[in-house]
Amino acid sequence: MQKQRIASADPLDDHRDWRQSDWASDVDDGWFWQLIRGRRSVRRYLPDPVERPLLEQLLTAAIWAPSAHNRQPWRFCVVTTDQTKQALSDRMGARWRSDLSADGVDEAIIERRVRISHARITGAPALVAVSLSLEGMDDYPDPRRQEAEWLMAVQSTALSCQNLLLAAHRYGLAACWMCAPLFVPDLVRDVLDLPESWHPQALITLGYAAEEKQRERLPLAERVTWR
């Protein structure tokens, strides 16, 4: 690999030119694959708090994701207070219990699922509720293009989540991406007092790992077609 100089590792250094030609390293790329392949979804955390400067670093990584038209539709609400975590979990759990009951799911199974979800949300030292906003996105008169614009905002927001998850792993934190807000966006918006223009997409739990996870991926050949 061609040798190139290494840039400052400080993500808050605004005076550094971060173009690829400046930061590519002459060391082997083992660190990169350790980051990519070492990330896992962890759901149990130690009670130690996550300091705000570290959370801000993760969010800084998130906002450097690519986005459609560079409109950056992501929005983040950071939750660290026990009271808010409890309220969010209680409201989401009540709605989920109602939905599962209407589906005819056995009560014992419902209670187990809700209990596990409650432990995941309230047991995480920090939560990041990820939303998208269509403010700044293009507006079309026809449903076909407007749906495509919505999907571009969804994809952009998901990319920011991936950046955040990788940054969490880089800085020694564990994390898990939960999609439950997609089923109850109005409820999440109400509990967290979010603007009406924010559309909740995900809940990322964060903390220091209290468990280890080892999961593999299916063979590449099963998911790739070459033409």
Legacy VTK file of the C-alpha trace (Angstrom):
# vtk DataFile Version 3.0
C-alpha trace
ASCII
DATASET POLYDATA
POINTS 227 float
0.000 0.000 0.000
1.253 3.472 -0.827
2.670 5.316 2.160
0.820 8.469 3.101
1.014 10.656 6.161
-1.291 10.081 9.114
-3.597 12.883 10.197
-4.485 13.905 13.737
-6.846 11.451 15.420
-8.776 14.280 17.071
-12.255 14.372 15.460
-12.797 17.864 16.868
-9.732 19.325 15.162
-11.435 21.666 12.697
-8.133 22.854 11.236
-7.206 19.468 9.829
-7.911 18.541 6.210
-9.574 15.146 6.517
-9.428 14.090 2.877
-8.460 10.457 2.332
-5.081 11.312 0.801
-4.096 12.936 4.099
-5.139 10.313 6.619
-4.451 6.967 4.928
-1.842 5.091 6.956
1.212 3.100 5.925
0.400 0.436 8.548
-1.487 -2.731 7.674
-5.265 -2.589 7.624
-5.812 -5.025 10.482
-7.171 -2.229 12.682
-9.869 -1.528 10.112
-11.099 -5.105 9.955
-10.932 -5.379 13.726
-13.265 -2.395 13.912
-15.658 -3.701 11.260
-15.738 -7.336 12.347
-15.432 -6.711 16.070
-18.608 -4.665 16.419
-21.466 -6.608 17.969
-24.981 -5.881 19.189
-24.695 -5.927 22.986
-27.793 -5.651 25.148
-26.477 -5.822 28.724
-24.395 -3.019 30.210
-22.474 -2.107 33.317
-24.037 0.711 35.371
-21.116 3.058 34.674
-22.300 6.299 33.034
-21.129 7.379 29.590
-19.642 10.857 29.809
-21.113 13.598 27.649
-17.842 14.397 25.762
-17.690 10.765 24.629
-21.329 10.834 23.536
-20.590 13.999 21.575
-17.730 12.231 19.804
-20.060 9.434 18.759
-22.584 11.951 17.468
-19.836 13.785 15.606
-19.018 10.532 13.836
-22.720 10.068 13.081
-23.131 13.419 11.333
-20.219 12.711 9.012
-22.168 9.943 7.292
-23.164 10.488 3.659
-26.690 11.737 3.033
-28.987 12.325 0.088
-28.297 15.745 -1.472
-26.088 16.324 1.611
-29.274 17.496 3.384
-28.308 15.639 6.598
-31.869 14.677 7.644
-30.822 12.922 10.867
-31.891 14.219 14.262
-30.749 12.875 17.639
-32.182 12.979 21.145
-29.813 11.759 23.870
-31.443 10.261 26.952
-29.435 9.722 30.135
-31.932 10.311 32.954
-33.524 7.290 34.620
-36.906 8.997 34.746
-37.069 9.499 30.975
-35.787 6.000 30.231
-38.412 4.566 32.550
-41.218 6.602 30.994
-40.157 5.664 27.468
-39.932 1.971 28.319
-43.264 1.961 30.177
-45.150 3.639 27.338
-43.545 1.515 24.617
-44.088 -1.629 26.642
-47.774 -0.879 27.181
-48.315 -0.346 23.449
-46.386 -3.497 22.552
-48.352 -5.502 25.121
-51.589 -4.278 23.583
-50.470 -5.093 20.034
-49.277 -8.593 20.915
-52.453 -9.300 22.837
-54.512 -8.279 19.786
-52.371 -10.683 17.734
-53.395 -13.522 20.043
-49.947 -14.106 21.533
-49.858 -16.043 24.788
-49.804 -13.771 27.846
-46.720 -15.429 29.317
-44.788 -14.812 26.099
-45.980 -11.201 25.989
-44.828 -10.510 29.531
-41.444 -12.089 28.869
-40.863 -10.019 25.733
-41.928 -6.786 27.391
-39.780 -7.522 30.440
-36.691 -8.144 28.298
-37.261 -4.942 26.324
-37.737 -2.982 29.539
-34.434 -4.271 30.925
-32.599 -3.341 27.731
-33.887 0.217 27.668
-33.707 1.069 31.369
-30.443 -0.828 31.886
-28.508 1.172 29.306
-26.632 4.181 30.746
-27.429 6.191 27.607
-29.950 6.062 24.791
-29.826 7.826 21.463
-33.254 8.195 19.885
-32.605 8.650 16.176
-35.137 10.464 14.008
-35.298 11.942 10.536
-36.726 15.198 9.333
-37.863 16.012 5.823
-37.029 19.673 6.391
-34.576 20.577 3.679
-35.336 17.518 1.559
-36.852 17.944 -1.895
-40.628 18.093 -2.209
-42.447 16.515 -5.173
-46.106 16.743 -6.274
-46.372 13.040 -7.140
-46.350 10.101 -4.671
-43.713 8.083 -6.564
-40.935 10.646 -6.277
-42.009 11.766 -2.835
-41.757 8.186 -1.585
-38.269 7.956 -3.075
-37.296 11.155 -1.261
-38.601 9.700 2.015
-36.598 6.517 1.476
-33.460 8.563 0.794
-33.937 10.294 4.147
-34.435 6.910 5.847
-31.291 5.501 4.243
-29.280 8.584 5.127
-30.358 8.347 8.756
-29.501 4.639 8.858
-26.008 5.444 7.563
-25.522 7.897 10.421
-26.494 5.110 12.843
-23.801 2.858 11.407
-21.197 5.573 11.892
-22.333 5.973 15.494
-22.194 2.225 16.168
-18.687 1.918 14.734
-17.511 4.922 16.730
-18.951 3.392 19.895
-16.959 0.221 19.267
-13.845 2.249 18.515
-14.070 4.026 21.882
-14.704 0.906 23.940
-18.467 1.161 24.261
-21.073 -1.463 23.516
-24.265 -0.642 21.660
-27.424 -2.106 20.189
-29.639 -0.801 17.409
-33.357 -1.172 18.226
-36.015 -0.469 15.580
-38.982 -0.401 17.989
-39.622 3.362 17.491
-40.766 2.582 13.945
-43.861 0.906 15.428
-44.685 3.729 17.850
-43.262 6.975 16.423
-46.034 9.129 17.867
-45.461 7.709 21.335
-41.686 8.243 21.213
-42.179 11.789 19.957
-44.590 12.491 22.813
-42.482 11.028 25.627
-39.308 12.769 24.466
-41.118 16.008 23.566
-39.713 16.020 20.043
-40.790 18.399 17.269
-43.624 17.215 15.041
-41.235 17.238 12.083
-39.070 14.553 13.702
-39.912 10.996 12.634
-38.430 8.457 15.123
-36.527 5.662 13.400
-34.393 3.842 15.946
-33.226 3.653 19.520
-29.539 2.995 20.138
-28.622 1.747 23.600
-25.105 2.577 24.789
-22.873 1.622 27.682
-19.922 -0.469 28.760
-20.484 -4.132 27.974
-21.592 -6.556 30.668
-21.591 -9.466 28.207
-19.680 -10.743 25.201
-21.225 -11.610 21.886
-19.783 -13.740 19.104
-21.834 -13.952 15.936
-20.724 -14.790 12.416
-21.978 -13.725 9.012
-23.331 -15.922 6.240
-20.844 -16.622 3.431
-20.403 -13.722 1.052
-21.334 -15.918 -1.914
-24.848 -16.355 -0.483
-25.532 -12.627 -0.571
-23.708 -11.402 -3.702
-24.506 -11.737 -7.397
-21.935 -10.772 -10.041
-22.874 -9.626 -13.514
LINES 1 228
227 0 1 2 3 4 5 6 7 8 9 10 11 12 13 14 15 16 17 18 19 20 21 22 23 24 25 26 27 28 29 30 31 32 33 34 35 36 37 38 39 40 41 42 43 44 45 46 47 48 49 50 51 52 53 54 55 56 57 58 59 60 61 62 63 64 65 66 67 68 69 70 71 72 73 74 75 76 77 78 79 80 81 82 83 84 85 86 87 88 89 90 91 92 93 94 95 96 97 98 99 100 101 102 103 104 105 106 107 108 109 110 111 112 113 114 115 116 117 118 119 120 121 122 123 124 125 126 127 128 129 130 131 132 133 134 135 136 137 138 139 140 141 142 143 144 145 146 147 148 149 150 151 152 153 154 155 156 157 158 159 160 161 162 163 164 165 166 167 168 169 170 171 172 173 174 175 176 177 178 179 180 181 182 183 184 185 186 187 188 189 190 191 192 193 194 195 196 197 198 199 200 201 202 203 204 205 206 207 208 209 210 211 212 213 214 215 216 217 218 219 220 221 222 223 224 225 226
